[in-house]
Amino acid sequence: MKAELLYNPGNTVCDYLKIKNDHKFILRLFINLVYYGHVIGAVVLLVVRSNINL
């Protein structure tokens, strides 16, 4: 597993699938938005659930 998968999963997936040019930009953007959206959502969920008991 490449370490880049943790901070730039879109680029790793595009390299694995051998996607080039504009298609690579669009797919990389979509994958990174989904990945970081889920990470931020999980962090927000943890913060909200921990502050309910205050």
Secondary structure, DSSP 4 states (H G I P E B T S, - for coil): --THHHH-HHHHHHHHHT--HHHHHHHHHHHHHHHHHHHHHHHHHHHHHHHTT-
